[in-house]
Amino acid sequence: MLIDLHCHTAPLSACSALRPEEVVDLARERGLDGVCFTEHDRWWDATALDDLASRTGFPLFAGVELTVSEGHFLGFGLGPTTAISSLAMVAEAAEATRGLLYLAHPARDTLTRLSPALAELCQSIETINGSDSPLVNTAAQGLVANFALPGIGGSDCHRAAEVGRAATRFERRITSTRELVSELRAGRYSACYL
């Protein structure tokens, strides 16, 4: 199953020009089997996400991209919480929910953003980001050896042309966010370009 694990939509992510329905249509056209919405520091309402999935007939999952001074984190299985403004708060949110954290685009701004504190906090990293250059993604792939789980892939889409540039290929079919977290935890996936 091919899922784009890093998608932003308006209005929850103010930087995105994409409506959720538009992401679904483009993802379907580009051969994806599902999409995970990872809005900036905001969570999708579970009922609204289920309604959208039902209306579109397309598997949709919820995550979040948390922003703190040390970097951006893709969180899966973290429930909605109050504003997170520090690395300690990210750690607390993940621990409280047994959620998973992946350092997003770890080589985008510097080639060595992976500190020991970040490596300890995250289960793995995003090794293929569709909005980064191949050189930057190669640098990210060189960092994944520090983790027990493989790296993930996602488009980091904010515009139509970006949807589905990268994704994560799962070995099993996934039908819920809970199953997504379970498959991520099991490491039965690989990052890929499309």
HUWODA-V207634 format. One record per residue. N is the residue number from 1. PSI is psi as a letter, one per 30 degrees, with the letter a starting at -180 (* if undefined). OMEGA is omega in degrees with one decimal (none if undefined). D_CENTER is the distance of its C-alpha to the mean C-alpha in whole Angstrom. Layout:
n: [N & N]
psi: [PSI & PSI]
omega: [OMEGA & OMEGA]
d_center: [D_CENTER & D_CENTER]
//
This chain:
n: [1 & 2 & 3 & 4 & 5 & 6 & 7 & 8 & 9 & 10 & 11 & 12 & 13 & 14 & 15 & 16 & 17 & 18 & 19 & 20 & 21 & 22 & 23 & 24 & 25 & 26 & 27 & 28 & 29 & 30 & 31 & 32 & 33 & 34 & 35 & 36 & 37 & 38 & 39 & 40 & 41 & 42 & 43 & 44 & 45 & 46 & 47 & 48 & 49 & 50 & 51 & 52 & 53 & 54 & 55 & 56 & 57 & 58 & 59 & 60 & 61 & 62 & 63 & 64 & 65 & 66 & 67 & 68 & 69 & 70 & 71 & 72 & 73 & 74 & 75 & 76 & 77 & 78 & 79 & 80 & 81 & 82 & 83 & 84 & 85 & 86 & 87 & 88 & 89 & 90 & 91 & 92 & 93 & 94 & 95 & 96 & 97 & 98 & 99 & 100 & 101 & 102 & 103 & 104 & 105 & 106 & 107 & 108 & 109 & 110 & 111 & 112 & 113 & 114 & 115 & 116 & 117 & 118 & 119 & 120 & 121 & 122 & 123 & 124 & 125 & 126 & 127 & 128 & 129 & 130 & 131 & 132 & 133 & 134 & 135 & 136 & 137 & 138 & 139 & 140 & 141 & 142 & 143 & 144 & 145 & 146 & 147 & 148 & 149 & 150 & 151 & 152 & 153 & 154 & 155 & 156 & 157 & 158 & 159 & 160 & 161 & 162 & 163 & 164 & 165 & 166 & 167 & 168 & 169 & 170 & 171 & 172 & 173 & 174 & 175 & 176 & 177 & 178 & 179 & 180 & 181 & 182 & 183 & 184 & 185 & 186 & 187 & 188 & 189 & 190 & 191 & 192 & 193 & 194]
psi: [k & j & k & j & g & i & k & k & l & k & f & e & j & f & f & k & g & k & l & e & e & e & e & e & e & e & e & e & e & g & g & l & f & l & k & k & k & i & l & j & g & k & k & k & k & e & e & e & e & e & e & e & e & e & e & f & h & k & k & k & l & k & a & k & j & k & k & l & f & f & a & k & k & k & k & k & g & k & l & k & l & l & k & k & g & l & e & e & e & e & e & e & e & e & e & f & f & h & l & k & k & k & k & k & i & f & g & e & e & l & f & h & f & j & l & e & e & e & e & e & e & k & e & a & l & j & f & j & j & f & g & l & l & e & e & e & e & e & e & e & f & f & f & f & f & f & l & e & l & l & l & l & k & l & f & h & k & f & l & e & f & f & k & g & f & l & a & k & j & k & f & l & k & k & f & l & e & e & e & e & e & e & e & e & e & f & g & i & l & k & k & l & l & *]
omega: [-175.1 & -176.4 & 171.7 & -174.0 & -176.3 & -177.8 & 178.5 & 179.6 & 174.2 & 9.0 & -176.0 & 173.1 & -174.8 & -178.3 & -176.8 & 175.4 & -173.9 & 169.4 & -179.6 & 180.0 & 178.3 & 176.8 & 179.5 & -179.3 & -179.6 & 178.9 & 179.0 & 179.2 & -173.8 & 172.1 & 176.8 & 177.9 & -179.5 & -178.8 & 173.3 & 176.6 & -179.4 & -176.8 & 179.4 & 174.0 & 179.0 & -178.4 & 171.9 & 170.5 & -175.2 & -179.6 & 178.9 & 178.9 & 177.6 & 178.3 & 179.3 & 178.1 & 179.4 & -179.4 & -175.6 & -176.7 & -175.5 & -179.9 & 179.3 & -176.6 & -177.4 & 171.5 & 178.1 & 169.9 & -178.4 & -176.9 & 173.0 & -174.4 & -178.8 & 179.8 & 178.7 & -177.9 & 170.8 & -178.2 & 178.5 & -178.6 & 175.1 & 177.3 & 175.5 & -177.7 & 175.8 & -178.4 & 179.0 & -174.6 & -179.5 & 177.5 & 178.1 & 178.9 & 175.5 & 179.7 & 179.6 & -180.0 & 179.6 & -179.5 & -177.5 & -176.1 & -172.0 & 179.1 & -179.6 & 178.8 & 175.6 & 176.3 & -178.7 & 178.3 & -171.3 & -178.2 & -174.7 & -173.4 & 175.5 & -179.5 & -179.6 & -179.6 & -172.8 & 176.7 & 176.4 & 179.6 & 178.5 & 179.1 & 179.4 & -176.6 & -172.5 & 174.1 & 176.3 & -176.7 & 172.5 & -176.3 & 175.1 & 177.1 & -175.8 & 178.4 & 177.6 & 178.7 & 175.3 & 179.2 & 179.1 & 178.4 & 176.0 & 176.7 & 178.3 & 180.0 & 176.7 & -179.5 & -170.2 & 178.7 & 178.8 & -172.7 & 178.3 & -177.7 & 176.2 & 174.7 & 178.8 & 176.8 & 176.8 & -175.0 & -172.0 & -173.5 & 172.5 & -178.9 & -174.4 & -176.8 & -174.9 & -175.7 & 173.8 & 176.4 & 179.0 & -177.8 & 175.9 & 180.0 & 179.5 & -179.9 & -175.8 & 174.9 & -177.8 & -176.9 & -179.2 & 176.8 & 177.7 & 177.0 & 177.0 & 179.4 & 179.7 & -180.0 & 174.3 & -179.3 & -179.7 & 178.8 & -178.5 & -176.9 & 173.4 & 178.1 & 179.9 & 170.1 & 173.6 & none]
d_center: [15 & 13 & 10 & 8 & 4 & 4 & 7 & 10 & 13 & 16 & 18 & 15 & 14 & 17 & 16 & 15 & 18 & 16 & 17 & 15 & 18 & 18 & 15 & 16 & 19 & 17 & 15 & 18 & 20 & 18 & 18 & 15 & 15 & 12 & 9 & 7 & 7 & 6 & 9 & 11 & 12 & 13 & 12 & 13 & 17 & 17 & 20 & 19 & 16 & 18 & 21 & 19 & 18 & 21 & 23 & 21 & 21 & 17 & 15 & 12 & 10 & 9 & 6 & 7 & 7 & 10 & 13 & 16 & 18 & 17 & 14 & 10 & 8 & 5 & 7 & 7 & 11 & 12 & 15 & 15 & 17 & 20 & 18 & 17 & 19 & 19 & 18 & 20 & 19 & 15 & 17 & 19 & 16 & 15 & 18 & 19 & 17 & 16 & 13 & 10 & 9 & 8 & 9 & 8 & 10 & 13 & 16 & 15 & 18 & 20 & 20 & 20 & 18 & 18 & 20 & 22 & 20 & 17 & 17 & 19 & 16 & 13 & 13 & 11 & 10 & 8 & 11 & 11 & 10 & 12 & 13 & 14 & 18 & 18 & 20 & 17 & 15 & 18 & 18 & 15 & 16 & 19 & 17 & 16 & 19 & 19 & 17 & 18 & 15 & 14 & 11 & 8 & 8 & 6 & 9 & 8 & 11 & 13 & 16 & 17 & 18 & 14 & 13 & 12 & 13 & 11 & 9 & 10 & 13 & 14 & 17 & 18 & 18 & 15 & 17 & 15 & 12 & 14 & 15 & 11 & 11 & 15 & 14 & 11 & 14 & 16 & 15 & 16 & 13 & 13 & 11 & 13 & 15 & 16]
//
